[in-house]
Amino acid sequence: MLLANIQHLLLVYTAYLIAVASPGPSTMAIMGVAMNQGRAAAVALAFGVVTGSMFWAVLAATGISTILTAYAEAIFAIKIAGGLYLLYLAYKSAKSALSADTRQTKAAPFTKKATLYRRGVLLHLSNPKAVLGWIAIMSLGLRPDAPSSTFQAIIVGCAILGILINVGYALIFSTALMGRTYQKSRCWIEGTLAAIFGYAGIHLLLSKP
């Protein structure tokens, strides 16, 4: 039981790591602010993004826990929705990798750290796909037989990963050299992400409850 729970947690952390590290509206905004407004501004935006992400995480986890407690069969619908969403992410990454569009994201015209923090929170909360992503992630770890501590382990672990990755983007892309490096290798990065998302989606769809 303990080993199985650890394996499920590792799947959750891996899925979240892939999701939060992949290029998207939030990460591209952090990169743009880092390259145009500096490190401190990008870090403030990054913490706002993490806050918004954890808000969706708590809602998704609480809802899934309630549903699974009463109706274990509901996990089938959750798995289908989560798997299809991961496949959608794979499609979007593949499409981006094959595209010749290499436009850089413009930085938001904010200078105050508090304003940038709020911008990060709203950026994530205004994305309805974020909660679907959390449903896909939570369905990997919150199972009917999961210990009560699993919820806390998922939230704390993913929060730490979110801070490390988003702040890491802020630190790395505040240098012009790394910004140019990302633009040159973007197609390869997103192609790899497409393969990873595709595998994760198929794995979730084919996995047993």
N, C-alpha and C positions, 0 to 999 in steps of 0.2 A: 504493500500500500504506500509506504513512504517513498520507495524507489519510483513507483509509478507517478506519484505526485511531483517528485523532483523532475522527472522527465517532462511532465506537462508544463511545469514552470519554466524549464529550459526552452521548450517550444514557444511559450508566451514571450519570454525575453528575446528569443531569436526573431520572432515575428515582429515584435515592437521595434527591435533594433533595425531591422530591414525597413520597416515603414517610416520610422522617424528620420533615418539617415538618407532616404531616397529624396531626390529633388522634387520639390512641390512648392506651392505658394508660400508656405511658412519658411522653408529653408532658403528659397530663392530671395525672399525679403531680407532674411538675416544676412545673406551674402551681399546683397545690394547695399544695405546699410553699412556693413563692415567695410566695403570697398569705398564708399562715398562719404560716410560720416564718422568712421573710426571705430575702434575696438569697444570702448565703453558704451557707446550708443547701441551697438549690435548686441552686446551682452544684455542690456536692459530689454531689448526686443525679444531676445532668446528666452529670458525668464518669463516674459508674458506669454509666449507660445507654450512653454511647459505648463504654466498655470491653466491655460485654456484646455490643454490636452488632458490634464488630470481631472478637470471638471467633467469632461465627457467620459473619462474612465470610470469615475465613481457612479455616474448615472447608468452607464452600460452595465457595470458589474452588479449593481444593486438590482437592476431590472432582470438581468439574466438569472441571478441567484433566486429571486422570487419565483420566476417562471419555472425554473428547473426543480425547485423544491415541491411545487404543486403538480407540475406536469413534465415528467422526464422526457415524454415524447416530443416536447417542443424543441429539443436540441436538434432534431432533424431539420426543422425549418431554419434554425439559426445557422446550422452548418451549411445549408444550401445558400443562404444569403451571404454568409461570410466567404464561402468558397468562390461564389460568383463575383463578389467584390474584389477579391484578390486577383482573379483572372482579368477583371476590368483594369486593375492597376498594371498588370502585365501588358495588356494591350496598349495602354497609354504610354508606358515606358518604351515599348517596342516602336510605337509610332513616332515618339520623340527621338529615339535613337536613329531611325531611318530618315528623319527630317534634316534638311540642310539649314534649318533655322537655328542660328546661334546668337540670337539677341540676348543681351544682358538685361537683367532686371534692374529697373530704376529704383533708386533708394527713395524711401518716403521722406518728404520734406519736413521732418520733425527733428528738433535738436534737444528738447528736454527729455531726460531719461524717464520721468514718470509718464510722459505722453507716449513715448516709444513702448513702455511696458504695457500700457492700456491698448496700444495698437496691436501688440503681439497677442494679447488675450482675445481681442475682438476678431483678429485675423483667423484664429483657430475656432472660435465659437461660431463664426459666420459660415463655416464650412460644414454643411450637413453630412458630407461624406466622412468626416472625422469620426462621428459616432458609429457609423457603419463599420469603419475600420476597427474601432474598439470592440464592437460586437464580434467581429471575426477573431480578434485576438483573445478576448475573454472566453470565447467558446472553446478554446484550446485548453484552458486551465480550470475554469469553473464548471466542474462536472458534478452530477448528483452525489457522488461518493467522496468529493473533495473535502479535506479538513477545513474547519472554520477559519484557520489562519491563512489559507490560500489567498483570500481576498487582500489581506494586508500585505502579504508577500508580493503580490502582483503590483499593487499600487506603489509600494515603497521601491521595489526593484525597478519598475518602469520609470518612476520619477527620477531616480538616480541616473538611469540611462539617458532619459530625456535631457537632463541638465548637462551631462557630459557631452552628448552629441551636439545639441544646439549651441551651447557655449563654445564647444570645440569649433563649430563652423564659424562662430563670431571671431574667435582668436585666429584661426587659420586664414580666413578670407579677408582679414583686415590688412593682409600684405598683398601688394599688387602682383607679386610673383605667383602666389597660389591662385589668385583670381584668374590669371592668364592660363595657368596650368589646367584648371577645371574647364575653362571654355574650350581648350584644345582636345581634352579627353572626354568631353561630355557624352558623345555618342557611345563610346565604349562602356562608360559607367552605366548609362541608362539601358544599354543592351544587356548587361549583366543583371541589372535589377529586374528586367523583364523576365529573364529566365528564372530568377529566384522567386518572383511573385507567382509565375505560372506553376512552378513546382509546388509552392505552398498552397495555392488554390486547389490544385488537383488532389494533393494529399488530404486536405480538409474535406473535400467532397467525397473521397473514397474511404476515409477513415470510419471505423465503426464507433457507435455511441459509447 
